[in-house]
């Protein structure tokens, strides 16, 4: 069964390995990065598998949080419309609460559409 996960990584002191991280996230069914250190992934893997996939790409003083996002339920916040549209496509459900979208992403590389 496919699941959504939020993955947040704090990169402390060193530059992240962008190419390697992108390659790791490409193992998801689909993903979107909505901030420099935050991703939402649609995956058939569990959170434990994602941790072990990403851990080798992190430095010892980095931190990571992986948590499942329910496929149905409330969603609200400030995100580009592109991200809300991606979430709706993945879950089949609209955001329940009113959302004020931020301006559209300018870096289209942040949205992986390999569905």
MDAnalysis code that builds the backbone (N, CA, C; Angstrom):
import MDAnalysis as mda
import numpy as np

u = mda.Universe.empty(345, n_residues=115, atom_resindex=np.repeat(np.arange(115), 3), trajectory=True)
u.add_TopologyAttr("name", ["N", "CA", "C"] * 115)
u.add_TopologyAttr("resid", np.arange(1, 116))
u.add_TopologyAttr("resname", ["UNK", "UNK", "UNK", "UNK", "UNK", "UNK", "UNK", "UNK", "UNK", "UNK", "UNK", "UNK", "UNK", "UNK", "UNK", "UNK", "UNK", "UNK", "UNK", "UNK", "UNK", "UNK", "UNK", "UNK", "UNK", "UNK", "UNK", "UNK", "UNK", "UNK", "UNK", "UNK", "UNK", "UNK", "UNK", "UNK", "UNK", "UNK", "UNK", "UNK", "UNK", "UNK", "UNK", "UNK", "UNK", "UNK", "UNK", "UNK", "UNK", "UNK", "UNK", "UNK", "UNK", "UNK", "UNK", "UNK", "UNK", "UNK", "UNK", "UNK", "UNK", "UNK", "UNK", "UNK", "UNK", "UNK", "UNK", "UNK", "UNK", "UNK", "UNK", "UNK", "UNK", "UNK", "UNK", "UNK", "UNK", "UNK", "UNK", "UNK", "UNK", "UNK", "UNK", "UNK", "UNK", "UNK", "UNK", "UNK", "UNK", "UNK", "UNK", "UNK", "UNK", "UNK", "UNK", "UNK", "UNK", "UNK", "UNK", "UNK", "UNK", "UNK", "UNK", "UNK", "UNK", "UNK", "UNK", "UNK", "UNK", "UNK", "UNK", "UNK", "UNK", "UNK", "UNK"])
u.atoms.positions = np.array([
    [0.842, -1.183, 0.000],
    [0.000, 0.000, 0.000],
    [0.888, 1.247, 0.000],
    [0.542, 2.189, -0.824],
    [1.317, 3.427, -0.911],
    [1.011, 4.327, 0.273],
    [2.037, 5.049, 0.728],
    [1.916, 5.970, 1.851],
    [2.583, 7.290, 1.502],
    [2.134, 8.341, 2.175],
    [2.792, 9.645, 2.099],
    [3.653, 9.824, 3.333],
    [4.854, 10.355, 3.140],
    [5.746, 10.667, 4.259],
    [6.246, 12.092, 4.128],
    [6.335, 12.758, 5.252],
    [7.050, 14.028, 5.324],
    [8.461, 13.682, 5.763],
    [9.444, 14.222, 5.051],
    [10.848, 14.013, 5.420],
    [11.491, 15.386, 5.564],
    [11.936, 15.678, 6.769],
    [12.624, 16.928, 7.058],
    [14.046, 16.642, 7.489],
    [14.982, 17.340, 6.893],
    [16.397, 17.153, 7.220],
    [16.999, 18.506, 7.553],
    [17.665, 18.591, 8.698],
    [18.439, 19.784, 9.031],
    [19.895, 19.476, 8.731],
    [20.450, 20.269, 7.832],
    [21.842, 20.112, 7.430],
    [22.667, 21.094, 8.250],
    [23.489, 20.588, 9.139],
    [24.287, 21.434, 10.021],
    [25.738, 21.487, 9.559],
    [26.195, 22.670, 9.195],
    [27.615, 22.895, 8.998],
    [28.207, 22.504, 7.657],
    [27.564, 21.632, 6.918],
    [28.121, 21.207, 5.634],
    [27.041, 21.281, 4.572],
    [27.487, 21.371, 3.339],
    [26.535, 21.404, 2.238],
    [25.926, 20.025, 2.030],
    [24.615, 19.980, 1.777],
    [23.986, 18.680, 1.499],
    [24.466, 18.108, 0.171],
    [24.360, 16.812, 0.047],
    [24.734, 16.114, -1.188],
    [23.517, 16.108, -2.107],
    [23.311, 17.214, -2.814],
    [22.088, 17.409, -3.598],
    [21.851, 16.312, -4.635],
    [22.854, 15.962, -5.409],
    [22.673, 14.962, -6.462],
    [22.311, 13.606, -5.868],
    [22.992, 13.230, -4.800],
    [22.711, 11.943, -4.165],
    [21.336, 11.932, -3.509],
    [20.945, 13.066, -2.900],
    [19.617, 13.153, -2.296],
    [18.531, 13.050, -3.367],
    [18.714, 13.740, -4.473],
    [17.736, 13.658, -5.558],
    [17.612, 12.233, -6.071],
    [18.725, 11.545, -6.222],
    [18.692, 10.154, -6.680],
    [17.953, 9.269, -5.677],
    [18.156, 9.517, -4.387],
    [17.450, 8.737, -3.365],
    [15.951, 9.015, -3.415],
    [15.567, 10.294, -3.534],
    [14.143, 10.631, -3.593],
    [13.500, 10.119, -4.876],
    [14.272, 9.944, -5.927],
    [13.733, 9.388, -7.163],
    [13.284, 7.934, -7.001],
    [13.646, 7.297, -5.894],
    [13.182, 5.935, -5.619],
    [11.722, 5.937, -5.153],
    [11.202, 7.108, -4.811],
    [9.792, 7.225, -4.449],
    [8.942, 7.111, -5.708],
    [7.666, 6.820, -5.532],
    [6.747, 6.817, -6.658],
    [6.603, 8.230, -7.219],
    [6.627, 9.201, -6.317],
    [6.584, 10.615, -6.669],
    [7.008, 11.396, -5.436],
    [7.515, 12.604, -5.637],
    [7.896, 13.429, -4.490],
    [7.843, 14.892, -4.858],
    [7.748, 15.715, -3.829],
    [7.805, 17.158, -4.006],
    [8.655, 17.736, -2.862],
    [9.499, 18.679, -3.193],
    [10.261, 19.398, -2.172],
    [9.648, 20.782, -2.066],
    [9.165, 21.124, -0.862],
    [8.490, 22.411, -0.707],
    [9.322, 23.423, 0.066],
    [10.476, 23.010, 0.536],
    [11.420, 23.896, 1.219],
    [12.804, 23.292, 1.008],
    [13.865, 24.051, 1.250],
    [15.213, 23.516, 1.000],
    [15.528, 22.230, 1.758],
    [14.811, 21.980, 2.848],
    [15.108, 20.801, 3.657],
    [13.878, 19.938, 3.939],
    [12.796, 20.114, 3.176],
    [11.558, 19.377, 3.445],
    [10.971, 18.786, 2.175],
    [10.642, 17.510, 2.251],
    [10.068, 16.771, 1.133],
    [8.804, 16.061, 1.594],
    [7.901, 15.829, 0.651],
    [6.789, 14.909, 0.851],
    [6.937, 13.865, -0.239],
    [6.922, 12.593, 0.161],
    [7.116, 11.512, -0.800],
    [5.919, 10.578, -0.789],
    [5.575, 10.071, -1.946],
    [4.607, 8.988, -2.085],
    [5.432, 7.739, -2.324],
    [5.245, 6.729, -1.482],
    [6.130, 5.576, -1.536],
    [5.415, 4.290, -1.156],
    [5.900, 3.193, -1.715],
    [5.443, 1.876, -1.278],
    [6.355, 1.347, -0.167],
    [7.456, 2.048, 0.099],
    [8.368, 1.682, 1.195],
    [7.874, 2.286, 2.507],
    [8.357, 1.757, 3.621],
    [7.981, 2.321, 4.913],
    [9.012, 3.365, 5.359],
    [8.710, 4.056, 6.453],
    [9.589, 5.102, 6.961],
    [10.967, 4.583, 7.349],
    [11.013, 3.375, 7.880],
    [12.281, 2.751, 8.268],
    [13.183, 2.594, 7.038],
    [12.607, 2.158, 5.913],
    [13.383, 2.002, 4.675],
    [13.903, 3.359, 4.202],
    [13.071, 4.408, 4.320],
    [13.510, 5.741, 3.916],
    [14.658, 6.230, 4.790],
    [14.577, 5.957, 6.080],
    [15.663, 6.361, 6.980],
    [16.976, 5.709, 6.544],
    [16.943, 4.419, 6.282],
    [18.176, 3.717, 5.905],
    [18.652, 4.078, 4.501],
    [17.747, 4.526, 3.669],
    [18.119, 4.995, 2.328],
    [18.834, 6.344, 2.404],
    [18.380, 7.205, 3.307],
    [18.910, 8.569, 3.384],
    [20.080, 8.719, 4.362],
    [20.132, 7.896, 5.385],
    [21.156, 8.033, 6.430],
    [22.585, 8.090, 5.877],
    [22.965, 7.261, 4.916],
    [24.339, 7.333, 4.398],
    [24.668, 8.664, 3.708],
    [23.655, 9.428, 3.348],
    [23.874, 10.702, 2.653],
    [23.979, 11.878, 3.613],
    [23.801, 11.606, 4.909],
    [23.814, 12.664, 5.915],
    [25.121, 12.665, 6.677],
    [25.457, 13.821, 7.213],
    [26.619, 13.936, 8.086],
    [26.200, 13.589, 9.513],
    [27.171, 13.270, 10.338],
    [26.876, 12.850, 11.717],
    [26.098, 13.881, 12.515],
    [26.296, 15.168, 12.221],
    [25.601, 16.186, 13.007],
    [24.315, 16.685, 12.341],
    [23.914, 16.090, 11.212],
    [22.619, 16.411, 10.613],
    [21.519, 15.741, 11.424],
    [20.294, 16.180, 11.217],
    [19.159, 15.503, 11.853],
    [18.083, 15.263, 10.807],
    [17.249, 14.255, 11.055],
    [16.220, 13.877, 10.096],
    [14.958, 13.469, 10.853],
    [13.810, 13.833, 10.292],
    [12.510, 13.416, 10.819],
    [11.705, 12.867, 9.654],
    [11.191, 11.655, 9.832],
    [10.341, 11.023, 8.828],
    [9.041, 10.653, 9.523],
    [7.931, 11.167, 9.000],
    [6.653, 10.801, 9.606],
    [5.599, 10.637, 8.521],
    [4.725, 9.657, 8.745],
    [3.671, 9.379, 7.785],
    [2.610, 10.478, 7.829],
    [2.110, 10.826, 6.664],
    [1.016, 11.786, 6.529],
    [-0.215, 10.979, 6.127],
    [-1.314, 11.083, 6.864],
    [-2.514, 10.342, 6.464],
    [-2.965, 10.748, 5.060],
    [-3.406, 9.775, 4.288],
    [-3.868, 10.044, 2.924],
    [-5.137, 10.892, 2.927],
    [-5.919, 10.816, 3.964],
    [-7.138, 11.607, 4.096],
    [-7.022, 12.443, 5.363],
    [-7.676, 13.569, 5.403],
    [-7.664, 14.383, 6.610],
    [-7.382, 15.833, 6.300],
    [-7.316, 16.616, 7.355],
    [-7.120, 18.055, 7.214],
    [-5.704, 18.387, 6.755],
    [-5.635, 19.378, 5.879],
    [-4.357, 19.939, 5.443],
    [-4.566, 21.433, 5.318],
    [-3.676, 22.186, 5.881],
    [-3.749, 23.635, 5.742],
    [-2.360, 24.210, 5.887],
    [-2.161, 25.410, 5.430],
    [-0.866, 26.061, 5.557],
    [-0.600, 26.971, 4.376],
    [0.615, 27.484, 4.326],
    [1.069, 28.326, 3.228],
    [2.060, 27.529, 2.391],
    [1.638, 27.131, 1.218],
    [2.505, 26.426, 0.277],
    [2.149, 26.896, -1.121],
    [3.074, 26.772, -2.065],
    [2.735, 27.101, -3.445],
    [1.587, 26.215, -3.937],
    [0.759, 26.745, -4.807],
    [-0.370, 25.996, -5.357],
    [0.102, 24.688, -5.986],
    [1.264, 24.708, -6.593],
    [1.856, 23.523, -7.187],
    [1.922, 22.368, -6.194],
    [2.270, 22.663, -4.942],
    [2.380, 21.627, -3.913],
    [0.999, 21.139, -3.506],
    [0.034, 22.051, -3.336],
    [-1.336, 21.633, -2.997],
    [-1.903, 20.751, -4.099],
    [-1.659, 21.124, -5.350],
    [-2.147, 20.325, -6.474],
    [-1.514, 18.932, -6.459],
    [-0.223, 18.865, -6.138],
    [0.471, 17.577, -6.065],
    [-0.153, 16.715, -4.977],
    [-0.384, 17.288, -3.799],
    [-0.995, 16.530, -2.695],
    [-2.382, 16.026, -3.083],
    [-3.157, 16.874, -3.725],
    [-4.502, 16.463, -4.144],
    [-4.424, 15.304, -5.142],
    [-3.484, 15.381, -6.080],
    [-3.332, 14.321, -7.071],
    [-2.946, 13.002, -6.400],
    [-2.058, 13.045, -5.417],
    [-1.575, 11.824, -4.768],
    [-2.627, 11.189, -3.863],
    [-3.437, 12.021, -3.213],
    [-4.376, 11.508, -2.214],
    [-5.799, 11.393, -2.726],
    [-6.106, 12.114, -3.791],
    [-7.473, 12.117, -4.286],
    [-8.419, 12.927, -3.424],
    [-7.869, 13.703, -2.487],
    [-8.734, 14.513, -1.628],
    [-8.265, 15.958, -1.629],
    [-9.226, 16.843, -1.602],
    [-8.928, 18.276, -1.561],
    [-8.597, 18.682, -0.127],
    [-7.908, 19.788, -0.012],
    [-7.649, 20.355, 1.301],
    [-8.980, 20.760, 1.912],
    [-9.180, 20.414, 3.164],
    [-10.458, 20.684, 3.822],
    [-10.577, 22.143, 4.229],
    [-9.526, 22.700, 4.772],
    [-9.559, 24.073, 5.244],
    [-9.131, 25.025, 4.137],
    [-9.570, 26.263, 4.233],
    [-9.147, 27.267, 3.249],
    [-7.638, 27.430, 3.305],
    [-7.042, 27.546, 2.149],
    [-5.593, 27.663, 2.037],
    [-5.268, 28.920, 1.259],
    [-4.308, 29.663, 1.733],
    [-3.810, 30.829, 1.016],
    [-2.490, 30.431, 0.379],
    [-2.495, 30.123, -0.926],
    [-1.256, 29.652, -1.545],
    [-0.217, 30.753, -1.680],
    [1.009, 30.378, -1.521],
    [2.144, 31.268, -1.779],
    [2.344, 31.361, -3.288],
    [3.174, 32.300, -3.751],
    [3.469, 32.359, -5.191],
    [4.045, 31.038, -5.685],
    [3.874, 30.776, -6.960],
    [4.323, 29.518, -7.554],
    [5.824, 29.352, -7.392],
    [6.251, 28.084, -7.289],
    [7.681, 27.783, -7.240],
    [8.345, 28.284, -8.512],
    [9.543, 28.795, -8.380],
    [10.280, 29.230, -9.562],
    [11.228, 28.147, -10.039],
    [11.587, 27.225, -9.158],
    [12.490, 26.144, -9.520],
    [11.669, 24.886, -9.769],
    [11.380, 24.594, -11.023],
    [10.546, 23.452, -11.368],
    [11.214, 22.126, -11.038],
    [12.509, 22.127, -10.729],
    [13.182, 20.892, -10.338],
    [12.691, 20.413, -8.980],
    [12.003, 21.278, -8.237],
    [11.506, 20.871, -6.929],
    [10.318, 19.940, -7.027],
    [9.701, 19.834, -8.174],
    [8.560, 18.939, -8.340],
    [8.958, 17.788, -9.240],
    [8.937, 16.596, -8.693],
    [9.263, 15.402, -9.460],
    [7.956, 14.823, -9.958],
    [7.800, 14.753, -11.258],
    [6.574, 14.231, -11.832],
    [6.853, 12.929, -12.569],
    [7.499, 12.004, -11.904],
    [7.835, 10.739, -12.542],
    [6.759, 9.690, -12.294],
    [5.503, 10.117, -12.293],
    [4.387, 9.201, -12.014],
    [4.040, 8.439, -13.262],
])
